[in-house]
Every structure is written in structure tokens, then in C-alpha cells.
Amino acid sequence: MSKDAEEMEGSHEDKDENALRRTLQDLIRDVDREGLNFLIQQARVLIHNRKVEEYDRKLGEAELEITERRVKKTPLRSSSPEVEIVERGEGKHFFIVVNQFRIYFTLQEMRQLVRMSHAADDERDGANRLYSWFKRERSDFLVDGGIAGSRHPSLLDLYNKLVHTYKPKGEA
């Protein structure tokens, strides 16, 4: 390792941003054209990643705010079912109705929900699995349904309807 590299590595953590910029400017003088192209490409990747992370952070905050607002405004209706599953197109399209919102699901998505529900140990595990899947794959369901966590009664109701109405593909 060169003396310059050792100095930079050893004091990297305690340099402020301006010192890091000066160091980079000093080092870049000895970089060839290919290296400069590589550094430019890497800088663009870093900038893009930072923008994506900022966008994701803002989006997550906005989704949480919307969910919290809807949960506060959405009354639970005990006189009607919490969740309803509506099949369309000869069982190829589905709507899950939760808190008056009709949310579209494909046959493939429904099969995933059914498989995961049947794989659960119990109702609570099933609701946790459903919440994790919706958070990862279909956060619109959580937002529209006013579902802020895995203990929401709509997830328990959905789990029970999936397990008692549908069987995983391949089972009789």
C-alpha cells in the first residue's frame, strides 16, 4: 500500500467533507482516462443511489402518514363482514373488499396468499405472514384498507376466509 493510501485510510473517519474533497482532487491528478471514466460512472451510481434512498424514505413516510390517517378516520363496521373476497372472470380475477375499498388481485397473487395462509401455524402466524407479504408486494392493500399492523382484525378475517374457502393448488 502506498504512503498516500495509508494516510488516507488511516485518517478517513476523522476528515470532514471538504478535506475529503481536497484529497480526492489531489489523488485524481494521477488517474488515467480509463480510471476517470470509472470514477465518473461510480459517482453517478452513488448520486443515483442517494436520490433513490431519499425518495424511498419520503415515500415510506408518506405511506405511513396516509395509513395512520385512514386508520383514525375508518370506523370498524361490526354489522358487516370486515373482509370480502369477490371472484370474477371464472376465478381468474379477484377483488378483496376491505373497509369499503375493492382491491384487485390476480389469480397468481391469490394463490400466493392461499399457500401462505395454509402454511401458517395458526391465525396469528397467518396474519403476520399476510402483513409481511402485503408490505413487501402490495402496500396499496394496507394503505387502502387502513391496516397499520399485523394485528389488524381485517388480516385475521382475511386469513380465516382464505383458509376456509380455498385450498392450495394441487390439493383436492
C-alpha positions in Angstrom: 0.0 0.0 0.0 1.4 3.4 -0.9 2.1 6.1 1.6 -0.8 8.3 0.3 -3.2 5.4 0.5 -2.1 4.6 4.1 -2.6 8.2 5.1 -6.0 8.4 3.6 -7.2 5.1 5.0 -5.9 5.8 8.5 -7.5 9.2 8.8 -10.6 8.7 6.7 -13.1 8.7 9.5 -11.9 12.0 11.1 -11.8 14.1 7.9 -14.6 16.4 7.2 -16.2 16.6 3.7 -14.1 19.5 2.5 -10.9 17.7 3.4 -12.1 14.5 1.6 -12.9 16.6 -1.5 -9.3 18.1 -1.4 -7.8 14.7 -1.0 -9.8 13.4 -3.9 -8.8 16.3 -6.1 -5.1 15.7 -5.2 -5.3 12.0 -6.0 -7.3 12.4 -9.2 -4.3 14.1 -10.9 -2.6 10.8 -11.2 -5.6 8.8 -12.5 -5.6 7.9 -16.3 -8.5 8.4 -18.7 -9.9 4.9 -18.0 -9.8 5.5 -14.3 -11.5 8.8 -14.7 -14.3 7.3 -16.7 -14.7 4.6 -14.0 -14.8 7.3 -11.2 -17.4 9.3 -13.1 -19.5 6.2 -13.5 -19.2 5.4 -9.8 -20.0 8.9 -8.8 -23.2 8.8 -10.9 -24.2 5.5 -9.3 -23.6 7.0 -5.8 -25.7 10.0 -6.6 -28.5 7.9 -8.1 -28.5 5.6 -5.1 -28.6 8.6 -2.7 -31.6 10.0 -4.6 -33.4 6.6 -4.6 -32.8 6.2 -0.8 -34.2 9.7 -0.2 -37.2 9.0 -2.4 -37.9 5.7 -0.7 -37.6 7.4 2.7 -40.1 10.1 1.7 -42.4 7.6 0.1 -42.3 5.4 3.3 -43.1 8.4 5.5 -46.0 9.4 3.2 -47.4 5.9 3.2 -47.2 5.7 6.9 -48.9 9.1 7.3 -51.7 8.1 4.9 -52.2 4.7 6.7 -52.3 6.4 10.1 -54.8 9.0 8.8 -57.1 6.3 7.3 -56.9 4.2 10.4 -58.0 7.1 12.5 -60.9 8.0 10.1 -62.1 4.5 9.3 -64.7 3.2 11.7 -64.8 -0.6 12.1 -68.2 -1.9 11.0 -69.2 -4.8 13.2 -72.6 -5.2 11.4 -71.0 -6.3 8.1 -68.1 -8.6 7.3 -64.6 -7.0 7.7 -63.3 -8.6 4.5 -65.0 -10.0 1.5 -63.4 -11.9 -1.4 -65.1 -11.5 -4.8 -64.2 -13.7 -7.7 -64.5 -12.5 -11.3 -63.7 -13.9 -14.7 -64.3 -17.6 -13.8 -61.9 -17.4 -10.9 -59.1 -15.6 -12.8 -59.5 -12.2 -11.2 -60.3 -11.4 -7.6 -61.2 -8.3 -5.5 -60.6 -8.3 -1.8 -63.0 -5.8 -0.3 -61.7 -4.2 2.9 -63.2 -1.2 4.6 -65.2 -0.3 1.5 -62.2 -0.5 -0.8 -62.2 -3.0 -3.7 -58.6 -4.1 -4.3 -57.8 -6.1 -7.4 -55.7 -9.3 -7.2 -54.6 -11.7 -9.9 -55.0 -15.4 -9.8 -51.3 -15.8 -9.1 -51.4 -13.4 -6.2 -54.4 -15.1 -4.7 -52.6 -18.5 -5.0 -49.7 -17.0 -3.1 -52.0 -15.7 -0.4 -53.8 -19.1 -0.1 -50.5 -21.0 0.0 -49.0 -18.8 2.7 -52.2 -18.9 4.8 -52.3 -22.7 4.7 -48.6 -22.8 5.6 -49.2 -20.8 8.8 -49.2 -22.4 12.2 -52.2 -20.5 13.4 -54.4 -17.4 12.9 -51.8 -15.0 14.4 -48.9 -16.5 12.3 -51.2 -16.3 9.2 -52.0 -12.6 9.8 -48.2 -11.9 10.3 -47.4 -13.7 7.0 -50.1 -11.8 5.2 -49.0 -8.5 6.6 -45.4 -9.1 5.6 -46.4 -10.1 2.1 -48.6 -7.1 1.6 -46.0 -4.7 3.0 -43.4 -6.2 0.5 -45.6 -6.8 -2.5 -48.8 -4.9 -2.3 -48.6 -2.0 0.1 -51.7 -0.4 -1.6 -53.8 -3.1 0.2 -52.5 -1.9 3.6 -52.9 1.7 2.7 -56.4 1.5 1.2 -57.6 -1.0 3.8 -56.4 1.2 6.7 -54.2 -1.6 8.0 -51.4 -0.3 10.1 -50.1 -3.6 11.6 -50.2 -7.4 11.6 -52.7 -7.4 14.4 -55.4 -5.6 12.4 -58.7 -7.6 12.5 -59.0 -7.4 8.7 -55.9 -9.6 8.4 -57.3 -12.2 10.8 -60.6 -12.2 8.9 -58.8 -12.5 5.5 -56.7 -15.3 6.8 -59.7 -17.2 8.0 -61.6 -16.7 4.7 -58.6 -17.8 2.7 -58.0 -21.0 4.8 -61.7 -21.9 5.0 -62.7 -21.0 1.4 -59.7 -22.0 -0.7 -57.2 -24.8 -0.9 -53.6 -24.5 -2.3 -53.4 -25.6 -5.9 -52.8 -29.3 -6.2 -54.9 -30.2 -3.1 -58.3 -31.8 -3.6 
